[in-house]
Amino acid sequence: MSQGDLLHVVTADDISQGRKLFGRAIVWASALIVVLVAAAQAAQQMGKVDFGFTTWRPTLYAYILWAVCLCWSQVLIRGEHGKRTLFVLPTALFVISLTVFPLLFGLVIAFSSWNLSSPLGRQFNGLDNVRQMWSDPFYWNALRNMVWYCLAILFEYAIAFGLALLLNAEIRARKFFRVAFLLPLMLSPVAVSWMIGKSMLELRFGPVARFARWLGWENPSFFGSPEIARLTIMLLDAWTFIPFMMIMILAGLQAIPRDLTEAAKVDGAGPWRSFWEVTFPLMLPVSVTAVLIRIIFKMKLADIVINLTAGGPGGATDTVTSFIFREYRDRSNVGYGTLLAMVYLVIIIIVMTILMKVADRFTRPRT
Amino acid sequence: MRKEIYEHLVRVGATRRDVLKGAASMAAVAAASSAGMGALTRKASAQEDLRAQILQIPGVGKGSPTDADWQKVGELCLGGTKETVAEGEFAGVELTFMGLNNQNLHNFLFRGFLKPWEAYTGAKISWIDLAQADYNARLQQSIATGTVDFDILEMGAPFEGDTAGKGLLDEMPDWVAKLIDADDLVGYLKPPVGTWDGKTYRINIDGDCHTFAYRKDYFTDPAITAATGVTEPLKTWQQVNEWSKKIKGQKDPLTGLDAFGFLDPLKGWGGFGFYFLEDRATAYAKHPNDPAWLFDPDTMKPRVNNPAFVQAIQDVMDLIAAGAYPPDQINADPGTTAFQQFLAGTGGALTWWGDVGSNARTSDTSVVGDVAGFSILPGSDRVYNSKTGEWETPEGGNFAPNMAYIGWGIYVTSRVSGDEKKRKAAWSAAAHLGGKDLSLWTVAYPSGFQPYRQSHFNYDEWERAGYDRAYIENYLGSNLDSYNHPNAAIEPRIPGIFQYYSVAEDELSKGFAGQYKSAQETADAIAAAWEKITDQIGRENQIKLYKASLGL
């Protein structure tokens, strides 16, 4: 045992071989019970035998028994060290149970045909859902739209950076503006879609439509064509979430030591050069974090779309989430909807991993 | 009655004096009826007394009814229960009731009505309250996961396929049918609606259909009539389209803004938007000799891409191409066409449930007030015969009102089937809510339910209670013709019917946005998606259930 380990051990454990053996035995015995009970229930589910189970609770109870035995065995086998493990192990088991099991059940559902209206219930259908997805123009259309929506983040970022620079400057009523600019973020997107999308953009009496008419746009239409509808949704979403990026960038700007910019000034750098050579590179890690989190938010874009356009016109504003919402909720197509969500999850993970790798290389200090 | 209609009546239709007049006349009727009537008529007059009495609770113009009023009505209408159930007979019986808790009252009302019933019978009811938006998901999940945890269920007829079709409902005993006087129902609610394979499951508490609402001033305004040449209300969809195209460029006589003709909602509405394409299509597709019009009952082959439906889609596309709709119509759902457009003075006509008519006069935001007129849905000069594959031109045209959603009903689940006492208790409670007299109160006061019995259209009764006769006739008459129409188009009560509607909305949205080459291609895309849904739910089963729902 290393010196470091001994440092926090109060009692010297003298664990007998028999105790260790007992510890291992209860873990394996309880694990066997889990397997047996689960197998028996699975067999009943498949209609092979009837043990009289009415719910899956016996398997759950067996799993809890195994978890308790696992924790107990830590103390039996490893003594004082085992007790230290006990501080974490139950929580870890709980968290794993709540993430791994639903994920596994989700995967089972994803590869099933399960329409809630079907009297047949859930039926395993192999890769049929994947095939359906492959030839589903609505899903691909939604994915394509997501690319457009995500590209809009570049503009949102530029605006957020500009606003953050303004709020970081010595301007009057700075605190007021900081709070005022944050307000849109505090609004629920559902409220935004009703207050702005359905009221302010209302064509006859909405103030924005009136303003557009005053500017000379005879028949303003904010959702009439696919491009304009998509742009309107982008603007509404941007208005809500630019403050989020702005506040992150502002926090980053405030953390930049003043002497760096002052030193640049002393060295003769003008404002643009000072920004481009000093501020911007220093802000890269914060910027990347802000953009990545924003992308995650954007991937979940649904509420504004569902409320305002229901994905239309002709799918121009549809997002993956709003499409899954229709597939799952309006059409009770649980199996296919779950597969779409799973695939989307995988896409998000892959895209985010690539982006993080790229960002990591991009933000490494230039030497 | 819907709340806003009631509030309107309180504001304009019935002053306090009217109410007192109504009460006085009722007292006179009561006095006359008690003055030496024969034994044979005694029961009938007692019922009339009761009906007059409950219509005075709380009294038109005396504020919105409260829980105390609902209980009072429930208490007075216990006659049927007392005839069939002994006091305390259901002591120890516990029932669970699942229904809506939205602002239109529903469960709140049922609680009040059933409190005296619980006190008399000894049964106890616990409640599952659901928001309208959660209703479908909750019901479907309960069914799919085998966790039906309710004995009595408030449900719309379109869901009968999901419940009755799966053996989840209990058949209505004969004594209940007699108790609720099922013969009194309006035509379209009589079998096969409410029945499956000849068995009855449903106690009606509501009626629903789409009617045609139009602006009367569009047929008198000199400029508009000069442009359209139309001075009489429209009768067919062909006329509606021609009229809509010619209105373009005119000004609305009320608002002075641009005038528009018929308003089609071009955006989906969670499946409900498809009803509005159906409104156009039924005139072409619902042949008087064929009860089916949306699917072929022998194969479940969709008829949505037959020439009749294609014509309906084409009609809409023609109006889009002609620029006959307001800007942004592509993003207008039915709620928008009714409440933001028609009632606010945009557009000359639309189709909607009965309440757009009442809202026209009762809503504070409505400007169309007295210029709104109503009729059954327009018909067509020609009708498509699916059996022969030919268009026919019947004399006088073909009319087929769309009974969209059919209406709410009370059902008893098969959870109680094995326990005779509990079963009787559940049916007794359901019958209490669907009772003839109690229903008069629900259609006369805010409840969320529309008239659905022949006896609800007895205008004298309403007038004696203190209502404004002209208004009541106008409001009720617009529905009566549709309800009793011999060629009413009744939607298929098959499992997952809203799935079909929902996917159709998605495809129509693409078609209206010009992503398909033609109406036919749009309709074919819908049909293909419908075939997929049918296969997933189970074709053979759907055929069986569709036939059962049609009474074939």
Interface residues (C-beta under 8 A of the other chain):
Chain A: S113 W114 N115 L116 S117 S118 P119 L120 G121 F138 E202 L203 R204 N219 P220 S221 F222 F223 G224 P226 A229 L308 T309 A310 G311 G312 P313 G314 G315 A316 R326 R329 D330 R331 S332 N333 V334
Chain B: N136 A137 Q140 Q141 I143 A144 G161 D162 G165 K166 L257 L266 K267 G268 W269 G270 G271 P326 P327 D328 Q329 I330 N331 D333 Q340 A344 T346 P495 G496 F498 Q499 S502 V503 E505 D506 S509 K510 G511 F512 A513 G514 Q515 I533 Q536 I537 G538 N541
